[in-house]
Amino acid sequence: MTAMVHRFSKFLAVCTVLLILAGSLVTSHDAGLSVPDWPTSYGWNMFTFPPSMWVANILYEHGHRLIASSVGFLTIILAVWLWLAEPRRWLRWLGVAALGAVIAQGLLGGLTVIFFLPAAISTAHAGLAEIFFCMTVAIALFTSPGWIAGYGTAKAVPYEKAPYEKAEPYDPASHDAAPGVDDVTLRQLATTATALIFSQILIGATMRHTGAGLAIPDFPWMFGHVVPDHWSAKIAIHFAHRVGALVVTVGVLATSAYVWSRHRERTELTRPATLILVLVATQVTLGAFTVLTGRNVWINSLHVVCGALVLTTSLVLTLRSWRVQFAAESMPAGAEPARTRGRSGSSATSATASGARA
């Protein structure tokens, strides 16, 4: 059962990536009002709207609505599934929260149409999309065998032998589970990087929905200077996004460097630390070409998707760095893996598995 929930949550996360891409294509094509009514589509029920009418920008807007509805339906399934099959109470409520987020996201999407794309609502719509994506990725992570087993170095706990499916108390030694990393500095770096990335995404969404994407039309210079020689509201937003990109890059580099210097033997940390470097490099490149190509539709849209992947990769690294701090709450009943301090210098401790926790 756990294996199926994990696979389904990963599938939902992938579908959410497609939804973010579809939403970014709507904005890039300026197609937000190509279907001017909501929740109907030109008076038709959304699901009976004739395909013969899916032309020009209507295709992007209506397609976005259909994908969003599909993701909403899948989220209902996941929330119910978690509530019925997941023993961890907090994870069941996370599924409910994800369902609430996707419902709110749909309502915000409708309001953007009803009120003719106000920047504030459109930006909130974009920001909530990122939060929902983070929720789906987090659920996939929390149901993974690596998370449950404590990222053991020899082998992960097989699904069919998951600790909460056994009557006896969980014995970490029987699964070769390595002690978790308990490193305060790593948690601070990773958490800060994730917060910076989300803030940068919000600035980027504000830039897109206020029409400031080309307020500074050259790159890497700004009107031929290091700093703009004249200002307006749109130029300030665009400038803030470029400065934010530099801050995020520094934060990601610091976090990844720390992981590789202190925890290079922990693949659950080094893999996302390496991946995020690749994604940030790709993101900066896409951002540069977005300006240089005059906001090419596909480059602009992929820039949005890549930003979401940067955020969730940082989130995965952050959650893994925090795992031992809430291991007792995050593990299913009967499971309580060992832990030690990270290489940052704190003394080692170990947990016992003498009984189940509620």
C-alpha positions as a Markdown table, in Angstrom:
| # | Residue | x | y | z |
|---|---|---|---|---|
| 1 | Met | 0.0 | 0.0 | 0.0 |
| 2 | Thr | 2.8 | 2.4 | 0.9 |
| 3 | Ala | 4.6 | 1.8 | -2.3 |
| 4 | Met | 1.4 | 2.6 | -4.3 |
| 5 | Val | 0.8 | 5.8 | -2.4 |
| 6 | His | 4.4 | 6.9 | -3.0 |
| 7 | Arg | 4.2 | 6.2 | -6.7 |
| 8 | Phe | 0.9 | 8.0 | -7.0 |
| 9 | Ser | 2.3 | 11.1 | -5.1 |
| 10 | Lys | 5.2 | 11.2 | -7.5 |
| 11 | Phe | 2.9 | 11.0 | -10.4 |
| 12 | Leu | 0.9 | 13.9 | -9.0 |
| 13 | Ala | 4.1 | 15.9 | -8.6 |
| 14 | Val | 4.9 | 15.3 | -12.3 |
| 15 | Cys | 1.4 | 16.4 | -13.3 |
| 16 | Thr | 1.9 | 19.5 | -11.3 |
| 17 | Val | 5.0 | 20.4 | -13.3 |
| 18 | Leu | 2.8 | 20.1 | -16.4 |
| 19 | Leu | 0.3 | 22.3 | -14.8 |
| 20 | Ile | 2.9 | 25.0 | -14.0 |
| 21 | Leu | 4.1 | 24.8 | -17.6 |
| 22 | Ala | 0.6 | 25.2 | -18.9 |
| 23 | Gly | 0.0 | 28.2 | -16.7 |
| 24 | Ser | 3.3 | 29.8 | -17.8 |
| 25 | Leu | 2.3 | 29.3 | -21.4 |
| 26 | Val | -1.0 | 31.1 | -20.8 |
| 27 | Thr | 0.9 | 34.1 | -19.3 |
| 28 | Ser | 3.6 | 34.0 | -22.0 |
| 29 | His | 1.0 | 34.1 | -24.8 |
| 30 | Asp | -1.1 | 36.7 | -23.0 |
| 31 | Ala | -3.9 | 34.3 | -23.2 |
| 32 | Gly | -5.4 | 34.8 | -19.7 |
| 33 | Leu | -8.6 | 36.3 | -21.0 |
| 34 | Ser | -8.9 | 34.3 | -24.2 |
| 35 | Val | -11.7 | 32.4 | -22.5 |
| 36 | Pro | -13.5 | 35.4 | -20.9 |
| 37 | Asp | -15.9 | 33.5 | -18.6 |
| 38 | Trp | -15.5 | 31.2 | -15.6 |
| 39 | Pro | -16.2 | 28.5 | -14.5 |
| 40 | Thr | -17.8 | 28.0 | -17.9 |
| 41 | Ser | -16.0 | 28.3 | -21.2 |
| 42 | Tyr | -18.0 | 30.6 | -23.6 |
| 43 | Gly | -21.1 | 29.4 | -21.8 |
| 44 | Trp | -20.2 | 25.7 | -22.2 |
| 45 | Asn | -19.5 | 23.3 | -19.4 |
| 46 | Met | -15.7 | 23.2 | -19.2 |
| 47 | Phe | -15.6 | 19.5 | -19.9 |
| 48 | Thr | -18.0 | 19.6 | -22.9 |
| 49 | Phe | -16.5 | 22.6 | -24.6 |
| 50 | Pro | -16.1 | 21.5 | -28.3 |
| 51 | Pro | -12.5 | 20.8 | -29.3 |
| 52 | Ser | -13.3 | 22.5 | -32.6 |
| 53 | Met | -13.3 | 25.8 | -30.7 |
| 54 | Trp | -9.8 | 25.1 | -29.1 |
| 55 | Val | -8.0 | 27.5 | -31.5 |
| 56 | Ala | -5.3 | 30.1 | -31.1 |
| 57 | Asn | -4.9 | 31.3 | -27.4 |
| 58 | Ile | -8.1 | 29.5 | -26.4 |
| 59 | Leu | -6.1 | 26.3 | -26.6 |
| 60 | Tyr | -3.7 | 27.5 | -24.0 |
| 61 | Glu | -6.3 | 28.9 | -21.5 |
| 62 | His | -8.8 | 26.0 | -21.9 |
| 63 | Gly | -6.0 | 23.4 | -21.8 |
| 64 | His | -4.7 | 25.0 | -18.6 |
| 65 | Arg | -8.2 | 24.7 | -17.1 |
| 66 | Leu | -8.5 | 21.0 | -18.0 |
| 67 | Ile | -5.1 | 20.2 | -16.7 |
| 68 | Ala | -5.8 | 22.1 | -13.5 |
| 69 | Ser | -9.1 | 20.1 | -13.0 |
| 70 | Ser | -7.2 | 16.8 | -13.6 |
| 71 | Val | -4.6 | 17.7 | -11.0 |
| 72 | Gly | -7.4 | 18.7 | -8.6 |
| 73 | Phe | -9.1 | 15.3 | -9.1 |
| 74 | Leu | -5.8 | 13.5 | -8.5 |
| 75 | Thr | -5.3 | 15.5 | -5.3 |
| 76 | Ile | -8.7 | 14.4 | -4.0 |
| 77 | Ile | -7.7 | 10.8 | -4.6 |
| 78 | Leu | -4.4 | 11.3 | -2.8 |
| 79 | Ala | -5.9 | 13.1 | 0.2 |
| 80 | Val | -8.5 | 10.3 | 0.6 |
| 81 | Trp | -5.9 | 7.6 | 0.1 |
| 82 | Leu | -3.6 | 9.1 | 2.8 |
| 83 | Trp | -6.5 | 9.6 | 5.2 |
| 84 | Leu | -7.5 | 5.9 | 4.9 |
| 85 | Ala | -4.1 | 4.2 | 4.6 |
| 86 | Glu | -1.5 | 6.5 | 6.2 |
| 87 | Pro | -0.8 | 5.9 | 9.9 |
| 88 | Arg | 1.0 | 9.2 | 10.4 |
| 89 | Arg | -1.6 | 11.7 | 11.5 |
| 90 | Trp | 0.3 | 14.8 | 10.5 |
| 91 | Leu | 0.8 | 13.4 | 7.0 |
| 92 | Arg | -2.9 | 12.7 | 6.6 |
| 93 | Trp | -3.5 | 16.4 | 7.4 |
| 94 | Leu | -0.8 | 17.4 | 4.9 |
| 95 | Gly | -2.8 | 15.6 | 2.2 |
| 96 | Val | -5.9 | 17.6 | 3.3 |
| 97 | Ala | -3.9 | 20.8 | 3.2 |
| 98 | Ala | -2.7 | 20.0 | -0.3 |
| 99 | Leu | -6.4 | 19.5 | -1.3 |
| 100 | Gly | -7.3 | 22.8 | 0.3 |
| 101 | Ala | -4.4 | 24.5 | -1.6 |
| 102 | Val | -5.5 | 23.2 | -5.0 |
| 103 | Ile | -9.1 | 24.3 | -4.4 |
| 104 | Ala | -7.9 | 27.7 | -3.4 |
| 105 | Gln | -5.7 | 27.8 | -6.5 |
| 106 | Gly | -8.7 | 27.0 | -8.7 |
| 107 | Leu | -10.7 | 29.8 | -7.1 |
| 108 | Leu | -7.8 | 32.3 | -7.6 |
| 109 | Gly | -7.5 | 31.3 | -11.2 |
| 110 | Gly | -11.2 | 32.0 | -11.6 |
| 111 | Leu | -10.9 | 35.4 | -9.9 |
| 112 | Thr | -8.1 | 36.4 | -12.3 |
| 113 | Val | -10.5 | 36.0 | -15.2 |
| 114 | Ile | -13.5 | 37.6 | -13.5 |
| 115 | Phe | -11.5 | 40.6 | -12.4 |
| 116 | Phe | -9.5 | 40.9 | -15.7 |
| 117 | Leu | -6.1 | 39.7 | -14.6 |
| 118 | Pro | -5.3 | 42.0 | -11.6 |
| 119 | Ala | -1.6 | 41.8 | -10.8 |
| 120 | Ala | -2.1 | 41.0 | -7.1 |
| 121 | Ile | -4.4 | 38.1 | -7.7 |
| 122 | Ser | -2.4 | 36.7 | -10.6 |
| 123 | Thr | 0.8 | 36.9 | -8.5 |
| 124 | Ala | -1.0 | 35.1 | -5.6 |
| 125 | His | -2.2 | 32.5 | -8.1 |
| 126 | Ala | 1.4 | 31.9 | -9.2 |
| 127 | Gly | 2.8 | 31.8 | -5.6 |
| 128 | Leu | 0.1 | 29.3 | -4.4 |
| 129 | Ala | 1.0 | 27.1 | -7.4 |
| 130 | Glu | 4.5 | 26.9 | -6.1 |
| 131 | Ile | 3.3 | 26.1 | -2.6 |
| 132 | Phe | 1.0 | 23.3 | -3.8 |
| 133 | Phe | 3.9 | 21.9 | -5.9 |
| 134 | Cys | 6.1 | 21.9 | -2.7 |
| 135 | Met | 3.3 | 20.0 | -0.9 |
| 136 | Thr | 3.1 | 17.3 | -3.5 |
| 137 | Val | 6.9 | 16.9 | -3.5 |
| 138 | Ala | 7.0 | 16.8 | 0.3 |
| 139 | Ile | 4.3 | 14.1 | 0.4 |
| 140 | Ala | 6.3 | 12.0 | -2.2 |
| 141 | Leu | 9.4 | 12.5 | 0.0 |
| 142 | Phe | 7.7 | 11.5 | 3.3 |
| 143 | Thr | 6.2 | 8.3 | 1.8 |
| 144 | Ser | 9.6 | 7.3 | 0.2 |
| 145 | Pro | 11.4 | 4.2 | 1.6 |
| 146 | Gly | 14.6 | 6.3 | 2.1 |
| 147 | Trp | 12.8 | 8.8 | 4.4 |
| 148 | Ile | 11.1 | 6.0 | 6.4 |
| 149 | Ala | 14.4 | 4.0 | 6.7 |
| 150 | Gly | 16.5 | 6.9 | 7.7 |
| 151 | Tyr | 18.5 | 6.9 | 4.5 |
| 152 | Gly | 20.5 | 3.7 | 5.5 |
| 153 | Thr | 23.8 | 3.3 | 3.7 |
| 154 | Ala | 23.5 | -0.4 | 3.0 |
| 155 | Lys | 19.9 | -0.7 | 1.9 |
| 156 | Ala | 16.5 | 1.0 | 2.3 |
| 157 | Val | 13.6 | -0.6 | 4.0 |
| 158 | Pro | 11.6 | -2.6 | 1.4 |
| 159 | Tyr | 8.0 | -1.5 | 1.2 |
| 160 | Glu | 6.7 | -4.9 | 2.1 |
| 161 | Lys | 8.8 | -4.8 | 5.2 |
| 162 | Ala | 8.0 | -1.2 | 6.2 |
| 163 | Pro | 8.3 | -0.7 | 9.9 |
| 164 | Tyr | 4.7 | 0.3 | 10.5 |
| 165 | Glu | 3.5 | -2.9 | 8.8 |
| 166 | Lys | 5.2 | -5.0 | 11.4 |
| 167 | Ala | 3.7 | -5.8 | 14.8 |
| 168 | Glu | 7.1 | -5.8 | 16.6 |
| 169 | Pro | 9.0 | -2.5 | 17.4 |
| 170 | Tyr | 11.2 | -1.2 | 14.6 |
| 171 | Asp | 14.9 | -2.2 | 14.9 |
| 172 | Pro | 17.1 | 0.2 | 12.9 |
| 173 | Ala | 20.0 | -2.2 | 13.0 |
| 174 | Ser | 17.9 | -4.8 | 11.1 |
| 175 | His | 17.7 | -2.5 | 8.2 |
| 176 | Asp | 21.2 | -1.2 | 8.2 |
| 177 | Ala | 20.0 | 2.3 | 8.7 |
| 178 | Ala | 22.8 | 4.8 | 9.1 |
| 179 | Pro | 22.5 | 7.6 | 11.7 |
| 180 | Gly | 20.8 | 10.7 | 10.4 |
| 181 | Val | 22.6 | 13.9 | 10.0 |
| 182 | Asp | 21.9 | 16.4 | 12.8 |
| 183 | Asp | 23.8 | 19.5 | 11.6 |
| 184 | Val | 22.5 | 22.9 | 12.7 |
| 185 | Thr | 24.5 | 24.9 | 10.2 |
| 186 | Leu | 23.3 | 22.7 | 7.3 |
| 187 | Arg | 19.7 | 23.2 | 8.4 |
| 188 | Gln | 20.1 | 27.0 | 8.6 |
| 189 | Leu | 21.8 | 27.2 | 5.2 |
| 190 | Ala | 19.3 | 25.0 | 3.4 |
| 191 | Thr | 16.3 | 26.6 | 5.0 |
| 192 | Thr | 17.5 | 30.1 | 4.1 |
| 193 | Ala | 18.2 | 29.1 | 0.6 |
| 194 | Thr | 14.7 | 27.7 | 0.2 |
| 195 | Ala | 13.2 | 30.9 | 1.6 |
| 196 | Leu | 15.3 | 33.0 | -0.7 |
| 197 | Ile | 14.3 | 31.0 | -3.8 |
| 198 | Phe | 10.6 | 31.3 | -2.9 |
| 199 | Ser | 10.9 | 35.0 | -2.4 |
| 200 | Gln | 12.7 | 35.3 | -5.8 |
| 201 | Ile | 9.9 | 33.3 | -7.5 |
| 202 | Leu | 7.3 | 35.8 | -6.0 |
| 203 | Ile | 9.3 | 38.7 | -7.4 |
| 204 | Gly | 9.5 | 37.0 | -10.7 |
| 205 | Ala | 5.7 | 36.4 | -10.7 |
| 206 | Thr | 5.2 | 40.1 | -9.9 |
| 207 | Met | 7.5 | 41.0 | -12.8 |
| 208 | Arg | 5.6 | 38.8 | -15.2 |
| 209 | His | 2.1 | 40.0 | -14.1 |
| 210 | Thr | 3.0 | 43.7 | -14.1 |
| 211 | Gly | 4.5 | 43.6 | -17.6 |
| 212 | Ala | 8.0 | 44.3 | -16.3 |
| 213 | Gly | 9.8 | 41.4 | -18.0 |
| 214 | Leu | 11.5 | 43.7 | -20.5 |
| 215 | Ala | 11.6 | 46.8 | -18.4 |
| 216 | Ile | 15.4 | 46.4 | -18.6 |
| 217 | Pro | 15.9 | 45.3 | -22.2 |
| 218 | Asp | 19.6 | 44.3 | -22.2 |
| 219 | Phe | 21.7 | 41.7 | -20.3 |
| 220 | Pro | 24.0 | 41.4 | -18.4 |
| 221 | Trp | 24.1 | 45.3 | -18.4 |
| 222 | Met | 21.2 | 47.4 | -17.5 |
| 223 | Phe | 20.7 | 50.2 | -20.0 |
| 224 | Gly | 24.4 | 49.8 | -20.6 |
| 225 | His | 25.3 | 50.3 | -17.0 |
| 226 | Val | 25.9 | 48.0 | -14.0 |
| 227 | Val | 22.9 | 49.8 | -12.3 |
| 228 | Pro | 20.1 | 51.4 | -14.2 |
| 229 | Asp | 20.6 | 55.1 | -14.9 |
| 230 | His | 16.9 | 55.9 | -14.6 |
| 231 | Trp | 14.0 | 54.4 | -12.7 |
| 232 | Ser | 10.3 | 53.5 | -12.8 |
| 233 | Ala | 8.2 | 51.0 | -10.9 |
| 234 | Lys | 8.7 | 48.3 | -13.6 |
| 235 | Ile | 12.4 | 48.9 | -13.7 |
| 236 | Ala | 12.6 | 48.6 | -10.0 |
| 237 | Ile | 10.8 | 45.3 | -10.0 |
| 238 | His | 12.9 | 43.9 | -12.8 |
| 239 | Phe | 16.1 | 45.1 | -11.1 |
| 240 | Ala | 15.0 | 43.4 | -7.8 |
| 241 | His | 14.6 | 40.2 | -9.7 |
| 242 | Arg | 18.1 | 40.4 | -11.1 |
| 243 | Val | 19.5 | 41.2 | -7.7 |
| 244 | Gly | 17.4 | 38.3 | -6.2 |
| 245 | Ala | 18.9 | 35.9 | -8.8 |
| 246 | Leu | 22.4 | 36.9 | -7.6 |
| 247 | Val | 21.4 | 36.4 | -3.9 |
| 248 | Val | 19.8 | 33.0 | -4.6 |
| 249 | Thr | 22.9 | 31.9 | -6.5 |
| 250 | Val | 25.2 | 32.8 | -3.6 |
| 251 | Gly | 22.9 | 31.0 | -1.2 |
| 252 | Val | 22.7 | 27.8 | -3.2 |
| 253 | Leu | 26.5 | 27.8 | -3.8 |
| 254 | Ala | 27.1 | 28.2 | 0.0 |
| 255 | Thr | 24.6 | 25.3 | 0.8 |
| 256 | Ser | 26.0 | 23.0 | -1.8 |
| 257 | Ala | 29.6 | 23.7 | -0.9 |
| 258 | Tyr | 28.8 | 23.0 | 2.8 |
| 259 | Val | 27.2 | 19.7 | 1.9 |
| 260 | Trp | 30.1 | 18.5 | -0.1 |
| 261 | Ser | 32.7 | 19.7 | 2.4 |
| 262 | Arg | 31.0 | 18.2 | 5.5 |
| 263 | His | 28.7 | 15.4 | 4.3 |
| 264 | Arg | 30.0 | 14.1 | 1.1 |
| 265 | Glu | 29.3 | 10.5 | 2.2 |
| 266 | Arg | 25.6 | 11.2 | 2.5 |
| 267 | Thr | 24.1 | 10.7 | -1.0 |
| 268 | Glu | 20.6 | 11.8 | 0.2 |
| 269 | Leu | 22.2 | 15.3 | 0.6 |
| 270 | Thr | 24.9 | 15.4 | -2.1 |
| 271 | Arg | 22.4 | 14.4 | -4.9 |
| 272 | Pro | 20.0 | 17.4 | -4.4 |
| 273 | Ala | 23.0 | 19.6 | -3.6 |
| 274 | Thr | 24.5 | 18.8 | -7.0 |
| 275 | Leu | 21.2 | 18.8 | -8.9 |
| 276 | Ile | 20.3 | 22.3 | -7.6 |
| 277 | Leu | 23.6 | 23.7 | -9.0 |
| 278 | Val | 22.7 | 22.4 | -12.4 |
| 279 | Leu | 19.2 | 23.8 | -12.2 |
| 280 | Val | 20.4 | 27.2 | -11.0 |
| 281 | Ala | 22.9 | 27.5 | -13.8 |
| 282 | Thr | 20.1 | 26.5 | -16.3 |
| 283 | Gln | 17.7 | 29.0 | -14.7 |
| 284 | Val | 20.2 | 31.9 | -14.9 |
| 285 | Thr | 20.8 | 31.0 | -18.6 |
| 286 | Leu | 17.1 | 30.9 | -19.4 |
| 287 | Gly | 16.6 | 34.2 | -17.6 |
| 288 | Ala | 19.3 | 35.8 | -19.7 |
| 289 | Phe | 17.8 | 34.4 | -22.9 |
| 290 | Thr | 14.3 | 35.5 | -21.9 |
| 291 | Val | 15.6 | 39.1 | -22.1 |
| 292 | Leu | 17.9 | 38.7 | -25.1 |
| 293 | Thr | 15.1 | 37.0 | -27.2 |
| 294 | Gly | 12.5 | 39.6 | -26.2 |
| 295 | Arg | 10.6 | 37.1 | -24.0 |
| 296 | Asn | 10.5 | 34.1 | -26.3 |
| 297 | Val | 7.4 | 32.2 | -25.3 |
| 298 | Trp | 9.0 | 28.8 | -24.7 |
| 299 | Ile | 12.2 | 30.1 | -23.1 |
| 300 | Asn | 10.1 | 32.3 | -20.8 |
| 301 | Ser | 7.8 | 29.4 | -19.9 |
| 302 | Leu | 10.7 | 27.0 | -19.3 |
| 303 | His | 12.3 | 29.7 | -17.0 |
| 304 | Val | 9.2 | 29.5 | -14.8 |
| 305 | Val | 9.2 | 25.7 | -14.7 |
| 306 | Cys | 12.9 | 25.6 | -14.0 |
| 307 | Gly | 12.4 | 28.0 | -11.1 |
| 308 | Ala | 9.8 | 25.6 | -9.6 |
| 309 | Leu | 12.3 | 22.7 | -9.9 |
| 310 | Val | 15.0 | 24.8 | -8.2 |
| 311 | Leu | 12.5 | 25.5 | -5.3 |
| 312 | Thr | 11.5 | 21.9 | -4.8 |
| 313 | Thr | 15.0 | 20.6 | -5.1 |
| 314 | Ser | 16.0 | 23.0 | -2.3 |
| 315 | Leu | 13.0 | 21.9 | -0.3 |
| 316 | Val | 14.0 | 18.2 | -0.5 |
| 317 | Leu | 17.5 | 19.1 | 0.7 |
| 318 | Thr | 16.0 | 21.2 | 3.5 |
| 319 | Leu | 13.6 | 18.5 | 4.7 |
| 320 | Arg | 16.3 | 15.9 | 4.7 |
| 321 | Ser | 18.5 | 18.1 | 6.8 |
| 322 | Trp | 15.7 | 18.5 | 9.3 |
| 323 | Arg | 14.6 | 14.9 | 9.4 |
| 324 | Val | 16.3 | 13.8 | 12.6 |
| 325 | Gln | 14.7 | 16.8 | 14.4 |
| 326 | Phe | 11.2 | 15.5 | 14.0 |
| 327 | Ala | 12.0 | 11.8 | 13.3 |
| 328 | Ala | 9.8 | 10.6 | 16.2 |
| 329 | Glu | 6.8 | 12.5 | 14.7 |
| 330 | Ser | 7.5 | 11.8 | 11.1 |
| 331 | Met | 8.0 | 8.0 | 11.5 |
| 332 | Pro | 5.0 | 5.7 | 11.5 |
| 333 | Ala | 3.9 | 4.0 | 14.7 |
| 334 | Gly | 6.5 | 1.6 | 16.0 |
| 335 | Ala | 9.4 | 3.2 | 14.1 |
| 336 | Glu | 12.1 | 5.2 | 15.9 |
| 337 | Pro | 15.4 | 5.1 | 14.0 |
| 338 | Ala | 18.8 | 5.9 | 15.4 |
| 339 | Arg | 20.4 | 9.3 | 15.0 |
| 340 | Thr | 23.6 | 11.0 | 15.7 |
| 341 | Arg | 24.9 | 14.6 | 15.4 |
| 342 | Gly | 26.4 | 15.7 | 12.1 |
| 343 | Arg | 30.0 | 16.3 | 11.5 |
| 344 | Ser | 29.7 | 19.9 | 12.7 |
| 345 | Gly | 30.8 | 18.8 | 16.1 |
| 346 | Ser | 27.9 | 18.0 | 18.4 |
| 347 | Ser | 27.9 | 14.8 | 20.5 |
| 348 | Ala | 26.2 | 11.7 | 19.3 |
| 349 | Thr | 23.0 | 10.4 | 20.6 |
| 350 | Ser | 20.9 | 7.3 | 19.8 |
| 351 | Ala | 17.2 | 6.6 | 20.0 |
| 352 | Thr | 15.7 | 3.4 | 21.3 |
| 353 | Ala | 12.9 | 1.4 | 19.7 |
| 354 | Ser | 11.3 | 0.1 | 22.9 |
| 355 | Gly | 7.8 | 0.9 | 21.9 |
| 356 | Ala | 5.4 | 2.5 | 19.4 |
| 357 | Arg | 4.7 | 6.2 | 19.4 |
| 358 | Ala | 1.3 | 7.6 | 18.7 |
